[in-house]
Every structure is written in structure tokens, then in C-alpha cells.
């Protein structure tokens, strides 16, 4: 599964959010760190949704991207996560970050 992620820099740190998974967020000091953390957050978020019986949303393939003038830097990227086996399985999912990034032009 591939989820669209919005990453933006504000007051020195990078924040990431997933439009398809409200509440799935991460914060770090670098883009690389926040990408790794958001991949882990997506995996955990999906696991919790499965455990509680919630339907996993199909990832959005496109969004209308509006540039926020209040942030220092902003970009969108994709994060790939492996599809998990059913909740009854003892195995967990793992996440891999793919370097497909588009940055806003200054």
C-alpha cells in the first residue's frame, strides 16, 4: 500500500501527516527522520485499525495541494507499507520509505 504524506517544516522541525489516516502524524528534526517515523506511524495506525475492526481506507491517488504560506518548507511524498496479514497472525507489518518527493518551488 502506498499512502500520500504531507511534510512541512515549521519552527525548525519537520511534521508529517497522512490525509487518508486522520491523526496519523510524526515530528522530527530532519526530513529523513520524519519520513522514517511516519512510515512506522502508518504501520502502527493500520494495525490498530485492523485490531479494532475498522475498515482500512484505500489510499488516495491524488489530492489538491494548496501551499501554506505560513510554513517554511513543504513537500508531498509517498510512503509504502506492506499489506498486513489478518490480525490473528503473530507477524507484524513493516514499512519502507520510497524516495518519491515533490517539493514546493520557492
ZIHU-V481274 format. One record per helix or strand of 2 or more residues. SS is the DSSP state (2 for helix, 1 for strand). FROM is the first residue (numbers start at 0). LEN is the number of residues. Records with the same first field share a line. If there is no record, write none. Layout:
BEGIN
SS=FROM-LEN + FROM-LEN
END
This chain:
BEGIN
1=1-9 + 12-5 + 24-4 + 72-9 + 94-9
2=30-21
END
